[in-house]
Amino acid sequence: MPTVRDPGRATFLELFFDLVYVFALTRISARAFEDLTEPGGGAHGWSAVTGGGKTLLLLLALWSVWQGTAWTTSRYDPQHAWLQGIVITALVASMVMEVAIPEAFTMTGLMFAAAYVVAQLSRPLTLLIALGPHKYRRLKLRMTLTFAATGVLWIVGALLPVNGRVSLWTAALLIEYLAARFGWPVPGLGRSTISRWDIAGEHLADRHQQFFLVALGETILVAGFAYSRDHTGSRTPAPSRWRWRPRSCCGASTSSGPGRSSPRR
């Protein structure tokens, strides 16, 4: 599977992957908002800082998966079956991560960590098999070893209480970001010179533009629903709030009169 100088426009599968990540951003945004405003959740003092730090940790993990997948499809042919398999694997794993975001530091930590490790480890492992005697094969081997090592930290951290979980997940993310910055160094296997990596810049820029447009469209949609609800008395919730707080509608009693809103729990 050779590298390509111009992989062309982003594929439909990449567009769907970006759409999934825009949904993830709404989950992260809702979590950050609740960390800062909910009673007992950190509206004042130090707990607001710690809650924001946990949300930032989840955001950096999601960004790492998206960035790694976007760079991979900008380096190799995104129409290739191996590449499409990588994108689909990352897409499914990202959806699992998004479901686990609200309780990632309590009940669904193992779900989040396992999905993250699958998304990160499957990418270089698949390329290691697909590339054959390619000049980038040693790079993928070093990436595989790095993500396997940090994957242990992610899984073990998911089994620990909150403080231990945050510490190990932070250490794992720090190792991964530093490894990417310095060419994925591994003792005995060397490191890569980042300036020599072949990237189709136009394709990568197209991915970022595509992501921005999808996010902008989702923002306009949510704003439109919110405006309609506030000014017309519509009880249709905004998409993000419907996904994030389904209990607010399930526990509501039905109103019998026109124009009356249902009471919340």
C-alpha positions, 0 to 999 in steps of 0.5 A, spaced: 500 500 500 504 505 497 503 513 499 500 517 495 501 525 493 494 527 492 489 522 495 483 527 493 477 530 496 475 527 503 471 520 502 464 519 504 466 515 510 471 520 512 465 525 512 461 520 517 467 519 521 467 527 522 460 527 523 461 522 529 466 527 532 462 533 532 457 529 536 463 527 541 464 535 541 457 536 544 458 531 549 464 534 551 461 541 551 455 538 555 460 535 560 464 541 561 458 545 562 455 541 567 462 541 571 461 548 572 454 549 573 451 543 577 450 544 584 455 539 588 458 538 581 463 544 582 460 551 581 465 554 586 472 553 588 477 547 586 472 542 584 470 546 578 478 546 576 478 538 577 472 537 573 474 542 567 481 538 567 477 531 567 473 534 561 480 536 558 483 529 558 477 526 555 477 531 549 485 530 548 484 523 548 478 524 542 482 529 539 488 524 538 484 519 535 481 524 530 488 527 528 491 520 528 486 517 523 486 524 519 493 524 518 493 516 516 488 517 510 492 523 508 498 519 507 495 513 504 490 512 499 483 513 503 480 509 498 484 502 499 480 497 503 485 497 509 484 504 510 477 504 510 477 498 515 482 503 519 477 508 519 471 504 520 474 501 526 476 508 529 469 510 527 466 505 531 471 505 537 469 513 537 462 512 538 463 507 544 467 513 547 462 518 546 457 513 549 462 513 555 463 520 556 458 522 561 460 517 566 468 516 564 470 517 571 465 513 574 462 507 571 464 507 564 471 508 565 473 501 562 468 502 556 472 508 554 479 506 555 478 499 551 475 503 546 480 508 546 486 503 546 482 499 540 482 505 536 489 507 537 492 500 537 489 497 531 491 503 526 498 502 526 497 494 527 493 494 521 498 498 517 504 494 519 501 488 516 498 492 510 505 495 508 509 489 507 516 491 506 515 499 506 520 504 508 514 506 513 514 499 516 519 500 522 515 507 524 508 503 524 512 498 529 514 503 533 507 506 534 504 499 535 509 498 541 508 505 544 500 504 544 501 497 546 505 500 552 500 506 554 494 501 553 496 498 559 496 504 563 489 506 560 486 499 562 489 499 569 487 506 570 480 504 568 480 499 574 482 504 579 479 510 583 478 516 580 485 519 582 489 513 580 485 513 573 486 521 572 494 520 574 495 514 569 490 516 563 494 523 564 501 519 564 499 515 558 496 521 554 503 525 555 507 519 553 503 518 546 503 526 545 511 526 546 512 520 542 508 523 536 512 530 537 519 526 537 518 521 532 516 515 536 522 513 539 523 506 541 530 503 544 533 499 539 529 501 533 530 508 533 526 514 531 523 518 525 525 525 522 518 528 522 520 533 516 521 527 512 514 524 513 509 524 506 503 528 508 498 530 502 497 537 505 491 539 501 487 533 503 489 534 511 486 541 510 480 539 506 479 534 513 479 540 517 475 544 513 470 539 513 470 538 520 469 545 521 463 546 516 459 540 520 461 543 527 458 549 524 452 546 521 450 542 528 451 549 532 446 552 527 441 546 528 442 547 536 441 554 536 435 554 531 431 548 536 433 553 542 430 559 539 424 555 536 423 552 543 423 559 547 419 563 542 414 559 540 413 554 546 415 548 542 417 542 546 421 539 541 428 539 545 435 541 542 438 535 539 444 535 543 440 536 550 436 530 547 442 526 547 445 528 553 440 529 558 434 524 556 432 523 563 429 530 563 424 528 558 422 521 560 421 523 567 416 529 565 409 529 566 404 530 560 401 537 559 394 537 557 393 544 556 395 548 549 402 552 550 403 549 557 410 546 558 411 539 562 414 540 568 421 537 569 424 532 575 
